Amino acid sequence: MMRTGLIVGIDGHALDRRSRRVLAHPAVVGVILFSRNYRDSGQLIALCDEIRALREPRLLICVDQEGGRVQRFRSGFTALPPLGELGRWYRSHPERALDLAYRHGRIMAAEVLGHGVDLSLAPVLDLDRGSEVIGDRAFSDDSTAVMALAGHYLAGMRDAGMKNCGKHFPGHGSVRADTHHEVVVDARSRDQMADDIAPFAELAGQLDSVMPAHVCYSCMDDRPAGFSRAWIQEVLRNELGFGGIVISDDLDMSGAVVAGSVQDRWQACESAGCDLALVCDPSSAEGLVSSADAEYEQFEGARASAGRLLGQAQFTLAEQETVSEFRAWKQSLNKLAGE
């Protein structure tokens, strides 16, 4: 019996009948929004209000608002530099970089929460060591710098009232291929992976959720980490002591096909110990839930997990905009992003 809840993608700027039907399914506990769901600030607020009103307890609303090339909401939002820009500053001006990391996390979270979205799936804790998909999404190629900068970034998110998601455990940045497009194997030993794992180990007590990579780390398992009980239960939970929520990366990614059909992948992440799973393609999500014979009660645990990640803004965005320091922080980030 399935218990891993789904966070699904939807189409459009407002809820249509199809989306409402999918979001009403007992297995669905959240929504992830993309650029396709954003036109302007007013529209986004209205969409989030629609989603919040659908169910009680309400659905978790997520987005990837990392900055740089992964920023789903742009017009009307502060331009956020890639995290790698903070790493470059850290090499020459570490104190300034740490301050910027706090500002980045705080402004990002305040703006996202201010529009009704609960959680940005951030920060990236991977190392920038040659990955095609990670690159400057990572703070640095140095694990010590990643730990320092991420700690300040997490503090900014927390002070804004947002939970967090460290990704992509146990580290996607040291393998070149992109799991969005192909099956990826990292053949290094555990000892060789020590630097990649270090940020997750150091910050385990501060992370509200963790997203495993769809990379196969053959030193522990021939399955991707998100489908691996060895990585999730033995390493993440038992060795690192992580007690938060585990969210599988998108089940539609090519790196996940080793587990079989999307239904098989859902079962695989359930067996591995994932609490929640992303299904970002709306058609895939619709097909998955339409074939799932599920009772409301079996997803009580998943709803509780999603509830632990709901955001609670400390102040309204309008209130924060009246503070000169908040406006100055936005300007500094815009400048760093080249706007």
N, C-alpha and C positions, 0 to 999 in steps of 0.2 A: 504493500500500500504506500503510494507516494506521499511524502510529507514536505519535500522541498518546494517552497513557494516560488512563483514566477514573477519577475519584473519584466514587463513587455513593452515593446515599441508600438506606437500608433501612427496613423496617417493624419495629416491635415492640421489646420489651425484651430479647429473646434471639434468636439466629439460628434461623430455620426452614429448611425444605428449600429453599424458593424463594430465600432470601437466600444460602444456601450455594452454590447453583448459580450465581447471578450473580457472587458474589465469587470463584468458581473460574475465571471466564473469563480468558483471557490478557490481554485489553485492560484489565482492571480492576486498578488498582495502589493503590487507596485507598478509604476509606469516609468519608462525612461524616455526623455524628450531629446530631440535632435534639431538641427537647423531647419528641417522640413516642418517642424511644429512651431516655428517662430517667425512672426512678421514684425511685430513691434511690442513695446512694453505693455500697452493696454490689452492687446490680444492675448499675451502670455498670462497676464493676471486673470483674465476671464477664463482661459482654458484651465488654469490650475484651480480656480473656483469651481468649475464644472466637475473636475476630477475629484476634488475634495468632497463635493456634495453627493457623490454617487453611493457611497457605502459608509457604514459605521461598524468597526473602526475604519477610519479613512485609509485610502491607499497611499503608500509612500511614493513621492515624486522625485525622480533622480535626473541628473544630467552629467555630461562630461564637460566641465568648464575649467579645464586645466590652465588655459592660456596658450599663447603661440598658435600653432596650427590646429590645436584641439580646443577650440572655444566655440560652442554651439550658438550662444547668444552674443551678437556683436553690436549691431546698431542700437544705441541707447544704453549700452553697457561700457564700462571702462575697458580699454584695450589692455589685455594682460600679456606681459612678455612671457616667452617660454621660460620654464624653470631653469633651463640651462644658462640663461642670461644671469641669473642670480649666482650660479656656480662660477661664472667667469668673474663676477665682481668679488666673490669670496676669495679668489686667489690673490688679489691685490689689496682689497679693502674688506676684510672679514666682518668687522662690526657693522659696516654699512650694509653688507649683503644680508646679514641676519635681520637687520631692521626691515629691509625690503621684503624678505621672506615673510615676516609677520604681516606687513602691509598687504602683500599679495593675497595671503590666506584670508585676512580680515575683510578686505574690499570685495574679493570674489564672493565670499560667503554672505556678506551683508546684501550685496546686490541680488544674488540668487534667491536668498530667503525673502527679500523684499518684494519679489515677484510671485511668491507662493510655492517655489520649488524647495524641497526639503534638503536635498543632499547632492553635492557634486562629488562624483566618484574620484576623489583626489586625497592625497597626492601620489604621484608616481615615485616609488622608492627604488626603482631600478637604477643601475649604473649605466652611464653613457660610454659603452665599450664596443661600439661597432654595429649595434642593432639597426636595421633599416627602419623599423617602426618606432623605436624608442628615441634615439638621438637626443635632441635638445628638450624632449619632454622630461628627461631626467635632470636633476639638479647638477650632477657632476659625474665624472668617471672615478671619483675618489669616495670611498664609503664613509670616511670621517666627515667630509664636507656634506654628504647627503644627510647623515644623521643630524648634524648641527642645523642645517638649513631647514630640514623637514620638521625638526622640533619646534622651531619658531613659526613655521607655516601652520602647523597643527594648533599652536597656541592662538594664532590669528583666527582660524576657523572656529575654535572653541569659544573665544571671546565674542564672536558674532552670534553664537547660538547654533552652530552647525556641527553635526557629527562628521566623521571622516571615513575614508576607505584607502588603506595602503595597498598599492598594487605594483608589480604583478609577481606575487610570491611563487617561488623563492628567488626570483630575479630573471627578467627577460632581456636585460641590456647587454649581455655578453655573448649572445648568439645572433648571428646576422639575419637569418630569414624571418619573415613576417608571418605570424600565425593567423592573420586575417586571410592569407592567400594560400598557405601550404602547411603540411604537417612538418613540425619542427622538432629536431632532436638535439639536445645538449648532452654531449658524451663526456663531459668533465666529471672528475671525482668529487666527492663531498668536500674534501680538503681544498680543491681548486675553486669550489663555489663559495668558500668562506666569506669573501668580501661581498658577494652578492646578497648573501643571507644576513649579513651583519646589520643593515638598517632595520630589517624586520625584527631581528632579535632585540636590538637596542630599544626600539620603539613599541614593542609588543604591548606594554602596559598602557600606552597612550592611544592605541588604535581601537576604534569602535568597530571597524570591519576590515576584512582583508579579502582581496581578490586574487586567486591563484592564476598563474599563467597557463595557457593551453600549450605549453612546451613539454615534451617528454624528456625528463631528466633520468637518463638510463642508469645512473649510479644507484637509484632508489627504486625505480619502477619503469616499465615500458609504456605506461599510460601517461597522458598529460597530467600535470600536477593537480588540476581541478577535478580530475576523476580518480585521484590516487589517495587511498586511505593512508598509505605510508607517509605521504607529504602532509596531508591535512591533520590526521590524528596523531601520528607518531612524532612528526617534526614540529609542525606549527602549534598544535595544542599541548602535547606532552613535553617536548624539549624546550620550546620557547615560552610556554605558559600562556599562550594567547587564549583569552576567554570571551572574545567578541563574536561577531557574526561573520560567517564565511559566505561570500557571494561569488558564484561561478561566473567567469567571463562569458560572453555571448555564445550560446550554444549553436548559433548559425555559422560561426567562424570555421574556416577550412582546417585549422589546427585541431578541431574537435571531432573531425569525421572518423577518426580511428575508433571511436566508441559506437559507430553505427548510425542509425537514423536519429532524428532530433528527439524522438521518444526514448530511444536507447541512451542518448546523451543525458537526458533528464534523469533517467534511472541511474546512470553512472555517477553523476554528481551527488545524487541522493545517497548512494551506497558509500561514496567516499566521505560523506559528512558535510556537504554544503547545506547551509540553511536556506539560501535563496539562489536563484539562477536567472541570468539575463537571457531573454529571447528578443532580440532587437528588431527583427524583420516582422512587420505586422501580419503578413500573410502566413509566415511560419508560426507565429504565436496563435493565430486563429485556427490553423490546422491542428496544432498541438492540443489546445484546450477542447476543441470540438471532438477529439478522439479520446479525451480523458474522462473516465467515469469516476467522478470525485465527489466526496461528501464535504460539506462545510466544516464539520468537526475535525476531519483529518489534517486540516491546515491551521489548526489553532496555534501550534508552535511557530509556524512560518509567519502568521500574522503578528505574533508577539515579537519575533525577530525584527520584522519590518518596523514595528512600533518603536523599538529601541533606537531606530535611526531617524525618526521624525525630527525635523528642525523646529527650533523655537527662537525666533529673532529676539534679541535683547531690547532693541529699539526699532521703530519703523524706519524705513529707508529715508523718508522725508525728514524725520527727526535727526538722523545722522548727517544728512546733507546740510543742515544748519551749522554744523561744527566745522570751523575753518581747518582744523587738523585733518579731518576726514576728507575734505575737498583737496587739501594739499597732497594727501596720500594718493588720491586718484590721479592727480596731475603728474606726480612723480612716476607712477606706473605707466600712464599714457606715454610719457616722454621716453621711458625705457623701452617701450614697445615700438617706438619710432613713429608714434602718431603726432 
